[in-house]
């Protein structure tokens, strides 16, 4: 039984993923501190934050709305990882992109569950 957003595996994993993104972006050039670094960190933080905010709202409709925002942040971060690769700030973000794909699947299943 889920009593809180903290009980959700997607929330737990996405919290750990934030740490990974902070670690990756800490190696970006200093001039990117307010550019790609900041954008990637904000997108990563947005994933568990929107899951939590939606879970704290009343009703499934509100929760689904925030889960959709989290999905948008996943797509945004996936794109930013690809940009970081093109700019040669990261070598191979395959692991992180696969995690984001997994998060997307988990959130879509949660949305389907809330809709039924």
N, C-alpha and C positions, 0 to 999 in steps of 0.2 A: 504494500500500500504506500502510495506516494503522499507524504505529508508536507513536503516542501520542495522547492526547486533543487535544493541540495541533495535530494534523493535521486535525482535524474542523472543517469550515466552521461548523457550529452553535456550537461552542465559541468559535471566533474572533469570530464576530458577537455572541454573547451577552456576551463580555468588553467589546466596544465599547459594547454596550447598557447595561451597568452605568454606564459613564461618562455616558451620556445621562440616566439616571435620577438620578444624583448631581447633575447639572447642573440638571435640572428641579426637584428637591426643594430645592435650595439657595435657591430663591426662595419657598419656603413660609413661612408665618408662624413666628416663633421659638417660639411655644407648641406647634407641631407637631413640634419636634425629636425628642421622645421618643414621638410618636404616629405619625401617618401617614408622616412623613418616614422614621423608623426602619424601619417595616414595609415600605415600598416598597423601600428600599435593601437590606434583608435578603432580600426576595423576589428582587430582581434579582441579587444576589450568589449566591443559591442555585441559579440556573439553570446557569451554567457550573461552579459548584462540584460540583453533583451529577453533571453529565456527566463531569467529571474523576474524581470518586470512583468512579463506576460503572465507568469505563474501567480504573481501577487495580485493580479487584477481579478475582478469578478466576472465569472463566466468564460466559457470556452471561446466565444467569438473574440474577446479581447486578447486572450492568450494566443490564439491563432494569428491575430494581427501582429503581435510582437515576434512570434516565431517566423513570420514572413520577413520582418525586418532583419532578423538574425540570418535568414537565408540570403538576403541582399548583402549583408556584411561578408558572408562566406564568399560570394561571387566577387565582391570588391577585393577581398584579400587574395583570392586566387589570381586575379588579374595583376595585382601589385607584386605578387611573387614572380609572375612571368616578366614583369617590367624590371624587377630587380635582377633577374637572370640576364635579360638583354643588356642591361647596364653593367653587367659583370660585378654586381654587388654580392651575389650568391652564385655558387657553382651549379648546384643541382637541387632545386626545391621539390623534387618528386615526392619525397616523404611527406612534406608539409601539404602539398597539393592533394595527395592521397588521403591525408587526414581530413582535409576540408571536404572532400568528396564523401567520406564516411560520415562526417557531421551532417552534410546535406541529406543523406539517406536517412539518418536517424531522426532529423527534424521532420522530414516529410512523413515518416512513419508515425511520429507523434501527432502531427497535424491530422493524418488519416484517422488515428485513434480518437482524437478529440471531435472529429466530425461525425463519428459513428455513434 
